[in-house]
Amino acid sequence: VQVDWDIEGKYCIAEFRGTVPDIPELSLEDVPAGTLFELEAWFDLAANWKMTVVDVPYKVLPQAVKSGFTASNYGAWRVEDADVIQRNGEDNVYVIEVEQGNTERYLYFNTKGELTQEKNTNNDYREFL
């Protein structure tokens, strides 16, 4: 596995392609075995793991999240990307990037499929550290 390391402020970020970490609520049955996803693992400078961001296809998101998105004011917007944010001892956060024309939004959903936050820009999810 090739890992690209970057230091941003007080965090080290490992970027690599790998299999999805254990996220039981994802619907991976239609994903071929061995499929590699883009991951970012964030560590503090003492090498303590803080979070992992996994870039996943929209179709594998939990049904509650997809239903929450469809029922939101953005349900008709085009899905650009989806990420799962994993943190130790915390529920996962699901981020769906959508666009309509020249307008982009980042929609944050909890595990129940509730839209908890929307943003115009993405700041690498530092607020979850």
Buried (B, 14 or more C-beta within 10 A) or exposed (E): EEEEEEEEEEBBBBBBEBBBEEBEBBBBEEBEEEEEBEBBBBBEEEEEEBBBBBBBBBEBBBEBBBBBBEEBEBEEBEBEBBBBBBBEEEEBBBBBBBBEEEEBBBBBBBEEBEBEEBBEEEEEBEEBE
